[in-house]
Amino acid sequence: MNYVSKFSTLVVGIATLACSPAMFAQAAAPQPAPAAVAPQAIPAKIALIAFEQAVFATNEGQKALADVGKKFEPQKSKIAAEEAEIESLQKQLQGATTISDEDRASRVRTIDAKQKAYQRDGEDAQAAYQSDLQEAYQKVAQKFNVVMQKYANDNGYTLLLDVSGQQSAVLFAAPQTDVTRAVIEAYNTQSGVAAQPAAGPAPARTAPRPATTPRPAAK
């Protein structure tokens, strides 16, 4: 398992808004039960939003991603160095045709120990990264949820459908029903967080996908 490659997605361009609503389990605070509303037939005004992609696509979400990535750069470098050392030792062993059996066995044990340490360090760093990513997501998502609901109310929407997940039930929708970008812009205006500096040309990639899917409860 190559743990270095797992950390290569720390800097993200979310042009395609393709991350789904998946983060770890830091649940939203319990909300009071909504007041009873008398049922009535009203004209439906429906919109779509890619909630979790939108959270990471905000200026504040992009800053949070960059901050988490920067924090884990030392671990990424350490794991890359461990991988390079193991590969070097393996090549040396393969090219050593005149060493004794005892020396060969000693080198094999050394490589095995370093591989185990490499795997352990990679797993620990991956878990810590995902945990920090979850925490960063939750902080922004709670605030984004409030802005999203205000946008829906202000614009007369009666229903918002979250299409973040790959298994979304929405098979077709007119492009103008997608309010993701509009809500992102509304959030950026309210948050006051400046856009992150461009990182230079890079292949389009999606945001890191968190591991579970708690989304702030509607208020």
LINLINGI-V729003 format. One record per residue. N is the residue number from 0. RES is the residue in three letters. SS is DSSP state (helix for helix, strand for strand, loop for the rest). Layout:
n={N/N}
res={RES/RES}
ss={SS/SS}
//
This chain:
n={0/1/2/3/4/5/6/7/8/9/10/11/12/13/14/15/16/17/18/19/20/21/22/23/24/25/26/27/28/29/30/31/32/33/34/35/36/37/38/39/40/41/42/43/44/45/46/47/48/49/50/51/52/53/54/55/56/57/58/59/60/61/62/63/64/65/66/67/68/69/70/71/72/73/74/75/76/77/78/79/80/81/82/83/84/85/86/87/88/89/90/91/92/93/94/95/96/97/98/99/100/101/102/103/104/105/106/107/108/109/110/111/112/113/114/115/116/117/118/119/120/121/122/123/124/125/126/127/128/129/130/131/132/133/134/135/136/137/138/139/140/141/142/143/144/145/146/147/148/149/150/151/152/153/154/155/156/157/158/159/160/161/162/163/164/165/166/167/168/169/170/171/172/173/174/175/176/177/178/179/180/181/182/183/184/185/186/187/188/189/190/191/192/193/194/195/196/197/198/199/200/201/202/203/204/205/206/207/208/209/210/211/212/213/214/215/216/217/218}
res={MET/ASN/TYR/VAL/SER/LYS/PHE/SER/THR/LEU/VAL/VAL/GLY/ILE/ALA/THR/LEU/ALA/CYS/SER/PRO/ALA/MET/PHE/ALA/GLN/ALA/ALA/ALA/PRO/GLN/PRO/ALA/PRO/ALA/ALA/VAL/ALA/PRO/GLN/ALA/ILE/PRO/ALA/LYS/ILE/ALA/LEU/ILE/ALA/PHE/GLU/GLN/ALA/VAL/PHE/ALA/THR/ASN/GLU/GLY/GLN/LYS/ALA/LEU/ALA/ASP/VAL/GLY/LYS/LYS/PHE/GLU/PRO/GLN/LYS/SER/LYS/ILE/ALA/ALA/GLU/GLU/ALA/GLU/ILE/GLU/SER/LEU/GLN/LYS/GLN/LEU/GLN/GLY/ALA/THR/THR/ILE/SER/ASP/GLU/ASP/ARG/ALA/SER/ARG/VAL/ARG/THR/ILE/ASP/ALA/LYS/GLN/LYS/ALA/TYR/GLN/ARG/ASP/GLY/GLU/ASP/ALA/GLN/ALA/ALA/TYR/GLN/SER/ASP/LEU/GLN/GLU/ALA/TYR/GLN/LYS/VAL/ALA/GLN/LYS/PHE/ASN/VAL/VAL/MET/GLN/LYS/TYR/ALA/ASN/ASP/ASN/GLY/TYR/THR/LEU/LEU/LEU/ASP/VAL/SER/GLY/GLN/GLN/SER/ALA/VAL/LEU/PHE/ALA/ALA/PRO/GLN/THR/ASP/VAL/THR/ARG/ALA/VAL/ILE/GLU/ALA/TYR/ASN/THR/GLN/SER/GLY/VAL/ALA/ALA/GLN/PRO/ALA/ALA/GLY/PRO/ALA/PRO/ALA/ARG/THR/ALA/PRO/ARG/PRO/ALA/THR/THR/PRO/ARG/PRO/ALA/ALA/LYS}
ss={loop/loop/helix/helix/helix/helix/helix/helix/helix/loop/loop/loop/loop/loop/loop/loop/loop/loop/loop/loop/loop/loop/strand/loop/loop/loop/loop/loop/loop/loop/loop/loop/loop/loop/loop/loop/loop/loop/loop/loop/loop/loop/loop/loop/loop/strand/strand/strand/strand/loop/helix/helix/helix/helix/helix/helix/helix/loop/helix/helix/helix/helix/helix/helix/helix/helix/helix/helix/helix/helix/helix/loop/helix/helix/helix/helix/helix/helix/helix/helix/helix/helix/helix/helix/helix/helix/helix/helix/helix/helix/helix/helix/helix/helix/helix/loop/loop/loop/loop/loop/helix/helix/helix/helix/helix/helix/helix/helix/helix/helix/helix/helix/helix/helix/helix/helix/helix/helix/helix/helix/helix/helix/helix/helix/helix/helix/helix/helix/helix/helix/helix/helix/helix/helix/helix/helix/helix/helix/helix/helix/helix/helix/helix/helix/helix/helix/helix/helix/helix/helix/helix/helix/helix/helix/loop/loop/loop/loop/strand/strand/strand/strand/loop/loop/loop/loop/loop/loop/loop/loop/loop/loop/loop/loop/helix/helix/helix/strand/loop/helix/helix/helix/helix/helix/helix/helix/helix/helix/helix/helix/helix/loop/loop/loop/loop/loop/loop/loop/loop/loop/loop/loop/loop/loop/loop/loop/loop/loop/loop/loop/loop/loop/strand/loop/loop/loop/loop/loop/loop}
//
